[in-house]
Amino acid sequence: MALESHPGISKILFYSAVLIPSWILYVVVHRLFFHPLARIPGPKLAAFTFLYQTYFSFKDGSRFYKQVGLLHKKYGPVVRITPDEISLSDPENYETIYYVGSRYAKAPRYYDALGMKYASFSTCPNEQHRLRRGPLNKFFSRAMVLELQNIVQEKADKLCALVSKKSAAGEATDIHHGFRAVSIDVITDYGFNNCYDLLDSPDLGKYFFEMVRGIGAALWVFQQWPELLIMNRLPPWMLKKMSPPLAQILNLQAVRPPPSIPQHPLIS
């Protein structure tokens, strides 16, 4: 059937062929020449498309930070790394940006990629985040943190005992995952009143951290294509088939007290 007999379709195709390239051209020109960050040095590709960041985030196992280091060597201490982000390499800038009460925040697209619209952690802007976090502040006051000492000491003692036991048997201890296991066990004991006990796991929770690392790549996808967040509405069984790390997280979420942690990374 000829398109001429359907003028509506012909108009849609015509406008699409004209408007879409025009919009892309407008975005590129704006980001390169009229954006507030237009004068910041950096690669032109990074200035007009987030695909630059996405590419290096997936290359060689999410090594965008290495590429940023190379950009600083080429362009200096201030580099534009995405259309709306810059990277500062001078350590003195750290305290200028990351301090209690800072008005700086990551771009909303970073928080939106987490897919937790109403969580306090992913709330943006700062004013709204402050309101949502307010009720939790008392749990992280100095007095409450001091009460954590016995929990921290207990987990540290457990790791020290493990190291001593393995050392006496002539065995090595994975200190890297041991320290991380201490952190998770302290957090889950205090935050959930139900410790994950990664220090009791034969691999010190290595599978748990691989799960977290495995799910991290999805953040780059959702930042680049936020429309794909609709996948959150898919049935859990389908999501588990699509991603083993996501399957582990869904299994953790499905468990109600006590939230037992599997001792093997395989998902049933």
DOFIMI-621089 format. One line per 3 residues: number of its first residue (from 1); their letters; for each residue x, y, z of N, C-alpha, C, O. Coordinates in pm, whole numbers. Example, Ala and Ser with C-alpha at 12.3 -4.5 7.8 and 13.67 -1.06 7.14 Angstrom:
REM DOFIMI-621089
1 = AS = 1319 -569 780 1230 -450 780 1320 -330 780 1424 -332 846 ~ 1285 -225 708 1367 -106 714 1290 3 787 1341 114 804
//
This chain:
REM DOFIMI-621089
1 = MAL = 85 -119 0 0 0 0 89 124 0 175 138 87 ~ 69 214 -96 155 331 -114 136 430 -1 26 448 50 ~ 247 495 39 241 594 146 160 715 103 103 786 187
4 = ESH = 155 741 -32 82 856 -80 -64 852 -39 -129 956 -24 ~ -117 729 -19 -257 716 17 -279 737 166 -393 736 214 ~ -170 757 239 -179 782 382 -98 908 415 15 899 462
7 = PGI = -157 1025 390 -85 1151 413 -39 1169 557 62 1234 581 ~ -113 1111 653 -73 1124 793 61 1059 819 145 1115 888 ~ 81 940 764 207 868 781 320 943 711 431 951 763
10 = SKI = 291 997 594 393 1072 520 439 1194 599 558 1226 600 ~ 344 1262 664 380 1379 744 466 1340 864 563 1409 898 ~ 430 1229 927 507 1184 1043 651 1153 1002 745 1193 1070
13 = LFY = 666 1082 891 799 1049 842 878 1174 804 997 1184 830 ~ 809 1270 741 875 1393 700 924 1472 821 1039 1513 827 ~ 832 1492 918 870 1569 1036 979 1498 1116 1067 1562 1174
16 = SAV = 972 1366 1119 1075 1291 1191 1211 1310 1125 1312 1328 1193 ~ 1211 1305 993 1336 1320 919 1395 1460 934 1516 1478 920 ~ 1309 1558 963 1356 1697 975 1381 1734 1121 1485 1790 1154
19 = LIP = 1287 1703 1207 1293 1749 1346 1399 1677 1428 1470 1740 1506 ~ 1409 1545 1410 1505 1470 1492 1648 1514 1465 1720 1544 1560 ~ 1693 1520 1337 1829 1572 1313 1847 1716 1360 1954 1753 1407
22 = SWI = 1742 1798 1346 1751 1937 1389 1769 1945 1541 1847 2026 1591 ~ 1695 1861 1613 1707 1860 1759 1845 1814 1802 1905 1871 1893 ~ 1896 1710 1737 2031 1661 1770 2134 1769 1743 2225 1790 1823
25 = LYV = 2120 1839 1629 2213 1947 1596 2206 2059 1700 2309 2114 1740 ~ 2085 2091 1743 2067 2196 1845 2136 2157 1976 2205 2239 2037 ~ 2117 2032 2019 2177 1986 2144 2330 1992 2135 2397 2037 2228
28 = VVH = 2384 1945 2022 2529 1944 2004 2586 2085 2007 2684 2112 2077 ~ 2524 2176 1932 2571 2315 1927 2561 2382 2064 2652 2453 2106 ~ 2451 2358 2132 2432 2419 2265 2538 2369 2363 2599 2449 2435
31 = RLF = 2560 2238 2366 2654 2182 2462 2799 2221 2431 2881 2234 2522 ~ 2829 2240 2304 2967 2275 2267 2999 2423 2282 3112 2460 2313 ~ 2898 2510 2259 2929 2652 2252 2852 2741 2352 2900 2848 2386
34 = FHP = 2736 2698 2398 2654 2785 2482 2626 2728 2621 2565 2795 2704 ~ 2669 2607 2646 2650 2545 2778 2737 2617 2881 2844 2666 2847 ~ 2692 2624 3009 2774 2688 3114 2914 2629 3128 3005 2695 3176
37 = LAR = 2931 2503 3086 3061 2438 3095 3138 2441 2963 3240 2373 2949 ~ 3090 2519 2868 3150 2517 2733 3297 2556 2733 3372 2513 2646 ~ 3339 2638 2829 3478 2685 2830 3572 2591 2906 3694 2612 2907
40 = IPG = 3517 2490 2968 3601 2394 3041 3669 2301 2941 3601 2245 2855 ~ 3800 2284 2949 3869 2197 2852 3831 2051 2868 3792 2006 2976 ~ 3842 1978 2758 3810 1836 2758 3778 1791 2617 3765 1874 2527
43 = PKL = 3764 1661 2595 3731 1610 2461 3593 1655 2417 3498 1654 2495 ~ 3582 1695 2292 3455 1744 2238 3347 1636 2244 3230 1667 2266 ~ 3387 1511 2223 3289 1403 2226 3224 1392 2364 3104 1369 2374
46 = AAF = 3304 1409 2468 3250 1404 2604 3162 1523 2634 3073 1517 2719 ~ 3185 1633 2563 3110 1755 2588 2967 1748 2535 2878 1812 2591 ~ 2944 1672 2428 2809 1673 2373 2735 1540 2382 2620 1531 2339
49 = TFL = 2798 1436 2436 2723 1311 2452 2773 1231 2572 2893 1223 2598 ~ 2679 1172 2646 2713 1087 2760 2767 952 2715 2818 875 2796 ~ 2757 924 2585 2807 797 2534 2957 783 2556 3009 672 2565
52 = YQT = 3027 895 2564 3171 892 2591 3196 827 2727 3280 737 2738 ~ 3124 870 2828 3136 811 2962 3089 666 2962 3153 580 3022 ~ 2978 640 2895 2923 504 2893 3021 407 2829 3038 295 2877
55 = YFS = 3085 448 2722 3179 361 2653 3293 319 2745 3322 200 2759 ~ 3358 416 2809 3471 384 2895 3428 319 3026 3508 255 3094 ~ 3301 335 3060 3251 269 3181 3237 118 3159 3244 41 3254
58 = FKD = 3218 78 3036 3207 -64 3005 3338 -124 2955 3359 -245 2963 ~ 3425 -39 2904 3551 -88 2848 3642 -142 2959 3666 -74 3059 ~ 3690 -262 2940 3785 -324 3034 3732 -331 3177 3808 -318 3272
61 = GSR = 3601 -350 3191 3546 -369 3323 3526 -241 3402 3568 -232 3517 ~ 3462 -143 3342 3429 -17 3410 3554 55 3458 3581 61 3578 ~ 3629 110 3364 3753 179 3398 3749 325 3354 3849 380 3309
64 = FYK = 3633 387 3366 3621 527 3326 3715 616 3406 3766 716 3356 ~ 3736 579 3533 3822 661 3617 3965 667 3562 4034 767 3580 ~ 4009 560 3496 4142 561 3435 4147 660 3319 4245 732 3300
67 = QVG = 4039 662 3241 4033 755 3129 4031 899 3180 4092 987 3119 ~ 3962 922 3291 3959 1056 3350 4100 1098 3391 4138 1214 3373 ~ 4177 1004 3446 4315 1034 3483 4397 1075 3362 4478 1168 3370
70 = LLH = 4378 1008 3249 4449 1043 3127 4407 1181 3076 4488 1257 3022 ~ 4278 1212 3093 4230 1343 3050 4293 1455 3132 4325 1562 3079 ~ 4312 1431 3261 4376 1533 3345 4521 1557 3302 4569 1670 3306
73 = KKY = 4588 1451 3262 4726 1466 3215 4730 1550 3088 4827 1622 3063 ~ 4626 1538 3009 4624 1610 2881 4569 1752 2894 4622 1845 2833 ~ 4462 1769 2973 4393 1898 2977 4418 1980 3103 4387 2099 3105
76 = GPV = 4472 1918 3208 4497 1994 3330 4410 1951 3446 4344 1847 3438 ~ 4409 2031 3554 4339 1992 3678 4187 1999 3671 4119 1942 3756 ~ 4133 2069 3572 3987 2081 3556 3950 2032 3417 3994 2088 3317
79 = VRI = 3866 1927 3412 3832 1866 3283 3681 1841 3276 3620 1798 3374 ~ 3624 1868 3161 3483 1837 3138 3475 1692 3090 3529 1658 2985 ~ 3407 1607 3168 3405 1464 3137 3270 1417 3082 3263 1308 3025
82 = TPD = 3166 1495 3098 3034 1468 3038 2972 1603 3004 3028 1706 3042 ~ 2859 1606 2935 2798 1735 2904 2771 1822 3026 2777 1945 3014 ~ 2743 1763 3143 2713 1846 3259 2796 1812 3383 2753 1837 3495
85 = EIS = 2916 1754 3362 3003 1720 3474 3147 1759 3445 3195 1752 3331 ~ 3215 1800 3552 3359 1824 3541 3430 1741 3647 3370 1701 3746 ~ 3557 1716 3625 3640 1644 3721 3752 1736 3767 3815 1803 3687
88 = LSD = 3775 1737 3899 3880 1819 3958 3985 1728 4018 3953 1642 4100 ~ 4111 1745 3978 4216 1656 4026 4295 1713 4143 4372 1640 4206 ~ 4277 1840 4173 4349 1902 4284 4288 1855 4416 4170 1880 4440
91 = PEN = 4365 1788 4503 4311 1737 4631 4250 1846 4718 4161 1818 4799 ~ 4296 1970 4703 4243 2078 4785 4095 2106 4756 4025 2163 4839 ~ 4049 2065 4639 3910 2086 4604 3816 1991 4676 3695 2014 4682
94 = YET = 3872 1883 4732 3787 1782 4796 3705 1842 4910 3584 1824 4916 ~ 3773 1913 5000 3704 1972 5114 3610 2085 5072 3517 2118 5145 ~ 3636 2143 4956 3549 2249 4906 3414 2194 4862 3312 2262 4873
97 = IYY = 3415 2071 4812 3294 2012 4757 3227 1917 4856 3107 1926 4882 ~ 3307 1824 4913 3251 1722 5000 3264 1761 5146 3361 1727 5213 ~ 3166 1833 5195 3163 1871 5336 3018 1870 5382 2926 1877 5301
100 = VGS = 2999 1861 5513 2864 1858 5568 2793 1989 5534 2843 2097 5564 ~ 2678 1977 5472 2604 2095 5431 2637 2143 5292 2592 2249 5251 ~ 2716 2066 5219 2754 2105 5083 2631 2122 4994 2535 2045 5004
103 = RYA = 2636 2222 4908 2525 2244 4815 2548 2173 4683 2464 2178 4593 ~ 2661 2105 4673 2691 2034 4549 2631 1893 4554 2622 1832 4660 ~ 2592 1844 4440 2536 1709 4431 2564 1654 4293 2594 1728 4200
106 = KAP = 2554 1524 4283 2567 1463 4150 2443 1497 4067 2341 1541 4120 ~ 2454 1476 3937 2343 1506 3848 2224 1415 3880 2243 1300 3919 ~ 2102 1466 3863 1982 1384 3891 1982 1252 3815 1928 1152 3864
109 = RYY = 2041 1249 3696 2042 1126 3618 2119 1015 3689 2091 897 3667 ~ 2216 1052 3773 2290 952 3850 2198 887 3954 2195 765 3966 ~ 2125 969 4028 2036 916 4131 1916 844 4069 1872 741 4121
112 = DAL = 1864 897 3959 1749 835 3894 1782 694 3845 1694 608 3840 ~ 1909 671 3809 1949 540 3757 1938 431 3863 1937 313 3829 ~ 1931 470 3990 1918 371 4097 1778 309 4100 1758 203 4159
115 = GMK = 1682 377 4037 1548 322 4030 1475 322 4163 1382 243 4183 ~ 1515 410 4256 1451 418 4388 1405 562 4409 1469 638 4482 ~ 1298 597 4346 1253 736 4340 1227 796 4477 1253 914 4499
118 = YAS = 1175 715 4571 1135 771 4699 1233 739 4812 1205 771 4927 ~ 1347 677 4781 1446 648 4884 1522 775 4920 1548 859 4833 ~ 1557 791 5047 1628 912 5089 1765 919 5023 1813 1028 4991
121 = FST = 1830 803 5004 1964 802 4945 1965 861 4805 2058 933 4769 ~ 1863 833 4727 1861 876 4587 1775 1000 4564 1742 1033 4450 ~ 1739 1069 4671 1657 1189 4658 1741 1308 4614 1849 1332 4668
124 = CPN = 1691 1379 4519 1755 1500 4467 1642 1599 4440 1537 1559 4391 ~ 1660 1728 4469 1780 1803 4506 1812 1795 4656 1746 1724 4731 ~ 1915 1871 4697 1965 1865 4834 1860 1900 4937 1854 1837 5043
127 = EQH = 1776 2000 4908 1677 2043 5006 1578 1932 5037 1544 1909 5153 ~ 1532 1863 4934 1438 1753 4955 1506 1635 5023 1446 1567 5107 ~ 1631 1611 4986 1706 1503 5049 1722 1530 5199 1712 1439 5280
130 = RLR = 1747 1655 5234 1765 1691 5375 1639 1663 5455 1646 1618 5569 ~ 1523 1688 5396 1397 1663 5465 1374 1513 5487 1328 1471 5593 ~ 1407 1434 5387 1384 1290 5397 1486 1222 5489 1456 1123 5555
133 = RGP = 1605 1278 5492 1708 1218 5574 1696 1261 5720 1747 1193 5809 ~ 1629 1372 5745 1618 1427 5878 1581 1326 5986 1649 1320 6089 ~ 1475 1247 5966 1437 1151 6070 1544 1046 6101 1539 983 6207
136 = LNK = 1641 1027 6010 1745 927 6032 1868 984 6102 1956 910 6145 ~ 1874 1117 6112 1994 1179 6166 2030 1132 6306 2147 1114 6338 ~ 1929 1111 6388 1957 1073 6527 2028 938 6537 2098 910 6634
139 = FFS = 2008 854 6434 2072 722 6437 2222 731 6404 2295 634 6423 ~ 2266 846 6355 2406 863 6319 2470 978 6397 2571 1034 6354 ~ 2410 1012 6510 2468 1115 6596 2593 1059 6662 2618 939 6660
142 = RAM = 2672 1148 6721 2795 1105 6786 2767 1004 6897 2839 905 6912 ~ 2661 1030 6975 2628 939 7085 2593 800 7033 2635 699 7090 ~ 2515 795 6924 2475 666 6870 2594 594 6807 2607 472 6819
145 = VLE = 2681 669 6742 2799 608 6681 2891 550 6788 2950 444 6768 ~ 2903 619 6900 2986 567 7008 2931 435 7062 3007 350 7109 ~ 2800 419 7054 2741 294 7099 2774 178 7005 2753 61 7038
148 = LQN = 2826 213 6888 2864 110 6791 2997 44 6826 3033 -58 6767 ~ 3069 100 6920 3204 52 6947 3207 -97 6977 3294 -169 6930 ~ 3111 -144 7056 3113 -286 7091 3086 -374 6970 3141 -484 6960
151 = IVQ = 3001 -326 6877 2973 -404 6757 3096 -408 6667 3132 -514 6615 ~ 3159 -293 6648 3280 -286 6565 3390 -373 6626 3458 -446 6555 ~ 3406 -363 6758 3510 -441 6825 3485 -590 6812 3578 -669 6794
154 = EKA = 3360 -628 6820 3324 -770 6807 3362 -824 6670 3417 -933 6659 ~ 3331 -748 6565 3363 -793 6430 3514 -792 6406 3568 -881 6341 ~ 3581 -691 6459 3726 -684 6443 3793 -801 6514 3887 -862 6461
157 = DKL = 3745 -833 6634 3800 -947 6708 3779 -1077 6632 3865 -1165 6633 ~ 3663 -1089 6568 3633 -1210 6492 3731 -1227 6376 3779 -1337 6349 ~ 3762 -1116 6307 3857 -1122 6196 3996 -1154 6248 4068 -1235 6188
160 = CAL = 4036 -1092 6360 4169 -1119 6417 4181 -1266 6456 4286 -1328 6436 ~ 4075 -1321 6514 4076 -1462 6554 4089 -1552 6432 4158 -1654 6436 ~ 4023 -1514 6323 4031 -1593 6200 4173 -1591 6143 4225 -1694 6101
163 = VSK = 4234 -1471 6143 4371 -1458 6092 4467 -1542 6176 4553 -1610 6122 ~ 4451 -1537 6307 4539 -1614 6396 4522 -1764 6374 4619 -1839 6372 ~ 4398 -1806 6357 4370 -1948 6337 4432 -1998 6207 4495 -2104 6205
166 = KSA = 4414 -1922 6100 4468 -1963 5971 4621 -1953 5969 4688 -2036 5908 ~ 4673 -1852 6037 4819 -1837 6042 4883 -1956 6114 4987 -2006 6071 ~ 4819 -2001 6222 4871 -2115 6296 4867 -2242 6212 4949 -2333 6230
169 = AGE = 4771 -2247 6119 4759 -2365 6033 4839 -2349 5904 4836 -2436 5817 ~ 4912 -2236 5893 4991 -2212 5773 4908 -2173 5652 4950 -2194 5539 ~ 4790 -2116 5675 4701 -2076 5566 4695 -1924 5556 4713 -1852 5654
172 = ATD = 4669 -1876 5437 4658 -1732 5413 4514 -1685 5438 4420 -1764 5428 ~ 4499 -1559 5470 4367 -1498 5490 4348 -1386 5389 4436 -1303 5369 ~ 4232 -1385 5326 4200 -1280 5229 4161 -1154 5307 4044 -1130 5336
175 = IHH = 4262 -1074 5340 4240 -955 5421 4150 -854 5349 4070 -786 5412 ~ 4165 -844 5217 4084 -749 5140 3936 -773 5166 3863 -681 5204 ~ 3892 -896 5144 3751 -926 5166 3719 -936 5315 3604 -920 5355
178 = GFR = 3821 -962 5397 3799 -965 5541 3758 -829 5593 3663 -819 5671 ~ 3829 -724 5551 3794 -589 5594 3656 -548 5543 3579 -484 5614 ~ 3627 -586 5421 3497 -551 5364 3386 -627 5437 3277 -573 5458
181 = AVS = 3414 -751 5476 3316 -829 5550 3288 -765 5685 3174 -765 5732 ~ 3392 -712 5749 3373 -641 5877 3276 -525 5858 3185 -505 5938 ~ 3296 -449 5750 3209 -333 5723 3064 -376 5707 2974 -318 5768
184 = IDV = 3040 -478 5624 2903 -522 5598 2841 -579 5724 2724 -553 5752 ~ 2916 -656 5800 2860 -715 5921 2826 -608 6025 2726 -620 6096 ~ 2908 -504 6035 2877 -395 6127 2752 -321 6082 2662 -294 6162
187 = ITD = 2746 -290 5952 2632 -214 5899 2502 -292 5914 2402 -236 5960 ~ 2502 -419 5876 2378 -497 5883 2337 -527 6026 2218 -537 6057 ~ 2436 -543 6113 2403 -566 6255 2338 -443 6315 2239 -453 6387
190 = YGF = 2395 -327 6285 2342 -202 6341 2217 -155 6266 2118 -119 6329 ~ 2222 -156 6134 2112 -103 6055 1990 -192 6050 1878 -143 6053 ~ 2009 -325 6043 1898 -419 6030 1872 -500 6156 1772 -572 6166
193 = NNC = 1964 -488 6254 1958 -572 6373 1956 -719 6334 1896 -803 6402 ~ 2022 -749 6224 2026 -886 6173 2151 -898 6085 2147 -871 5965 ~ 2260 -940 6146 2389 -941 6078 2394 -1042 5964 2339 -1152 5975
196 = YDL = 2460 -1003 5853 2477 -1095 5740 2583 -1200 5767 2590 -1302 5698 ~ 2667 -1177 5869 2769 -1274 5910 2859 -1319 5795 2885 -1438 5778 ~ 2905 -1223 5718 2997 -1256 5609 3131 -1307 5663 3202 -1381 5595
199 = LDS = 3164 -1267 5784 3289 -1314 5844 3284 -1464 5872 3389 -1528 5888 ~ 3165 -1520 5878 3151 -1663 5901 3147 -1742 5771 3148 -1865 5771 ~ 3141 -1669 5658 3136 -1736 5529 3275 -1784 5490 3374 -1715 5514
202 = PDL = 3285 -1904 5429 3416 -1957 5390 3497 -1864 5301 3620 -1861 5309 ~ 3429 -1787 5216 3501 -1695 5127 3495 -1550 5176 3524 -1457 5101 ~ 3457 -1532 5302 3447 -1399 5362 3355 -1306 5282 3377 -1186 5274
205 = GKY = 3252 -1365 5224 3153 -1286 5152 3196 -1241 5015 3140 -1146 4960 ~ 3296 -1308 4958 3344 -1267 4826 3232 -1266 4724 3225 -1177 4639 ~ 3146 -1365 4731 3034 -1374 4636 2941 -1254 4650 2883 -1208 4553
208 = FFE = 2927 -1205 4775 2840 -1090 4801 2894 -966 4730 2818 -891 4669 ~ 3024 -944 4738 3084 -826 4677 3088 -839 4525 3080 -739 4454 ~ 3100 -961 4475 3092 -982 4331 2952 -950 4281 2934 -899 4171
211 = MVR = 2851 -981 4364 2713 -948 4329 2696 -797 4317 2639 -747 4220 ~ 2748 -723 4416 2736 -577 4414 2810 -519 4294 2761 -428 4227 ~ 2928 -574 4268 3006 -526 4154 2936 -560 4022 2939 -482 3927
214 = GIG = 2874 -677 4017 2806 -719 3894 2685 -634 3862 2655 -611 3745 ~ 2616 -588 3966 2496 -508 3941 2530 -364 3907 2447 -290 3854 ~ 2654 -323 3939 2694 -184 3918 2689 -141 3772 2661 -25 3743
217 = AAL = 2717 -234 3681 2716 -198 3538 2580 -149 3492 2571 -69 3399 ~ 2473 -197 3557 2339 -154 3518 2320 -4 3537 2241 58 3466 ~ 2391 54 3633 2378 198 3657 2422 279 3536 2362 382 3504
220 = WVF = 2527 232 3468 2573 304 3349 2468 295 3238 2446 390 3164 ~ 2404 179 3228 2301 161 3125 2182 253 3152 2133 319 3061 ~ 2137 256 3278 2020 336 3312 2049 485 3309 1959 566 3287
223 = QQW = 2175 523 3332 2209 664 3317 2204 706 3172 2160 817 3139 ~ 2250 618 3084 2253 650 2942 2115 640 2880 2077 722 2797 ~ 2040 537 2919 1906 515 2864 1807 497 2978 1768 384 3007
226 = PEL = 1764 605 3043 1673 595 3157 1539 530 3124 1470 480 3212 ~ 1505 530 2994 1378 466 2954 1377 317 2989 1271 258 3007 ~ 1496 257 2998 1505 114 3027 1469 81 3172 1457 -36 3207
229 = LIM = 1451 184 3254 1410 159 3393 1273 95 3401 1233 45 3506 ~ 1203 96 3289 1074 26 3286 1090 -123 3313 994 -192 3346 ~ 1214 -171 3298 1243 -312 3328 1212 -347 3473 1189 -463 3506
232 = NRL = 1213 -245 3561 1183 -271 3701 1042 -325 3721 1010 -382 3826 ~ 958 -306 3620 820 -352 3630 802 -495 3579 693 -551 3586 ~ 910 -553 3528 901 -690 3479 887 -786 3596 929 -754 3707
235 = PPW = 829 -904 3574 815 -1002 3681 951 -1043 3736 1047 -1054 3659 ~ 962 -1064 3866 1090 -1101 3927 1156 -1222 3861 1278 -1224 3845 ~ 1076 -1322 3823 1136 -1442 3764 1206 -1409 3633 1307 -1471 3599
238 = MLK = 1152 -1312 3559 1213 -1274 3433 1342 -1196 3457 1441 -1216 3386 ~ 1342 -1106 3558 1462 -1030 3590 1574 -1121 3636 1691 -1097 3606 ~ 1539 -1226 3710 1640 -1320 3758 1707 -1393 3642 1826 -1423 3646
241 = KMS = 1629 -1422 3538 1685 -1488 3420 1779 -1396 3344 1874 -1441 3281 ~ 1751 -1267 3351 1828 -1170 3274 1963 -1139 3338 2060 -1110 3269 ~ 1969 -1144 3472 2091 -1103 3540 2110 -1181 3670 2032 -1165 3763
244 = PPL = 2215 -1267 3678 2243 -1340 3802 2267 -1248 3922 2215 -1276 4030 ~ 2346 -1138 3907 2362 -1048 4022 2230 -989 4070 2206 -975 4190 ~ 2144 -952 3973 2013 -899 4010 1929 -1005 4078 1851 -976 4168
247 = AQI = 1946 -1129 4034 1873 -1239 4097 1910 -1252 4243 1824 -1277 4327 ~ 2037 -1235 4274 2081 -1242 4413 2019 -1131 4496 1976 -1154 4610 ~ 2015 -1010 4440 1957 -898 4512 1808 -921 4536 1758 -895 4645
250 = LNL = 1738 -970 4435 1595 -996 4450 1570 -1104 4554 1473 -1098 4629 ~ 1658 -1202 4558 1644 -1306 4659 1663 -1250 4799 1594 -1289 4893 ~ 1757 -1157 4813 1779 -1093 4943 1657 -1012 4983 1615 -1013 5099
253 = QAV = 1599 -940 4887 1484 -857 4917 1361 -940 4951 1275 -898 5028 ~ 1353 -1059 4892 1237 -1144 4914 1237 -1208 5052 1132 -1249 5101 ~ 1353 -1215 5115 1364 -1279 5245 1323 -1180 5353 1371 -1066 5355
256 = RPP = 1236 -1223 5442 1198 -1140 5555 1264 -1195 5680 1311 -1309 5680 ~ 1271 -1116 5789 1352 -1155 5904 1337 -1302 5939 1225 -1353 5948 ~ 1449 -1371 5958 1584 -1319 5942 1629 -1324 5797 1605 -1425 5730
259 = PSI = 1696 -1218 5743 1739 -1216 5603 1863 -1300 5583 1974 -1246 5576 ~ 1847 -1430 5574 1962 -1518 5560 2033 -1494 5429 1969 -1467 5327 ~ 2164 -1503 5432 2247 -1482 5314 2296 -1618 5266 2352 -1694 5345
262 = PQH = 2275 -1649 5139 2322 -1779 5089 2472 -1793 5099 2544 -1694 5083 ~ 2521 -1912 5125 2664 -1936 5138 2730 -1972 5005 2849 -2002 5000 ~ 2653 -1970 4899 2706 -2003 4767 2647 -1906 4667 2528 -1875 4677
265 = PLI = 2724 -1857 4571 2677 -1755 4479 2572 -1802 4379 2507 -1719 4317 ~ 2554 -1932 4362 2458 -1980 4265 2316 -1951 4312 2285 -1961 4431 ~ 2232 -1917 4219 2093 -1884 4250 2006 -2002 4213 2015 -2054 4102
268 = S = 1922 -2044 4305 1833 -2157 4277 1708 -2106 4207 1620 -2185 4174
//
